[in-house]
Amino acid sequence: MRTVYIVTYDVSDDKRWRKVFEVMKGYGDHLQYSVFRCSLSARAKVSLMERLSQVIKHDEDQVLFFSLGSEDSFDASQIEVLGRQCEPPRRGAIVV
């Protein structure tokens, strides 16, 4: 079973911030500057946390995981937005 998470981070050094961003790109959808939506299995979450743990400075940086529930029950329509609307991520093949 996969769980949907909002992962947000506050990294005090630009070089480390870029490394965290690169790690996160492999695990989820970039929503805002330091915010990703990730659908993760338990194993993938542990893997992501281990990779991030190797990049951040634990006494200066912070990464937060907010669980939004199981992927099967996640309902994006329940997200309230002020301003520019969120585009749901496109899945599947892209034909050019």
N, C-alpha and C positions, 0 to 999 in steps of 0.2 A: 504494500500500500504506500502511495506517495502522499506527502503533505505539502500544502502550499504555504510558503513563508514569504514575508517581507523581510529582506535583509538590508540593513542600513549600517553605514560605518562612518566614523569620524577619525580620520588619520591625520596626525599633525605634520607629517613630512610629505612633500609632494612626490618624492621618489617612491616612498612606501605606498602612498595613495595610488599611484599608477600600477604598482605591483598588485595591490588588492583588487583594483579595477580589472586587471587582466585575468586574475583568478576567477573573479565573479562572472565575467563574460562567458566562461565555460559552464556555468551552472544555472543561469537564469536570464530573465529579460530585464534589460536596463530601463528603468522607469524615469528616474531623475538623477541628478548629479551623483549622489552616493546612495542610491536606492535601487534594489533589484527585487523582482518577484521570482521566486524559485519554487519549482515543484520537485521535491526531493524524496527519495527513499531514505530509510534510516541509514543505510550504508553510505549513500551519497552525502547525506548531511554530515556524518562523521568525517568523511573524506574532505569535504569542503572546510569543516572546522579545523582539521589538522593542517591543511594547506594554508589557511589564513593565519593560524597560530604561528606558523614558521615565518610569516611576512611581517606581522605587526610587532610593535613594541608594546608589551602588555602593561607597562606603567604609563604610557602616553596615549595609546590609541584605544578605540572601542569599536566593537562589532556587535550589533543587536539582531537577534532572530525573533520575529514575531510570527507565531503560528496562526494561520487562517483556517485551519482544519484540513480535512482530507481532500485530495484532488477531486474525488468523485462527488463530494457535496459542495465544493467551492462554487459560489455564484457571484460572478463579477458585477452583476447588476445591483448587488447590495452595497457596492462602494459608492459613497457620495463624493462628488467632485465639485469644487468651486473653480471657475475659470476654464481653461482649455481642457477638453474631454480627453480621457485616457483611451488610447487605441489598444484593443486587445491584440496580443501577439498572434501573428499569422503562423499557422502550423501547416505542415505538409509540403508538397512539392510546389515549386514556383516554375512555371513554364514561361520561357522568354521567346 
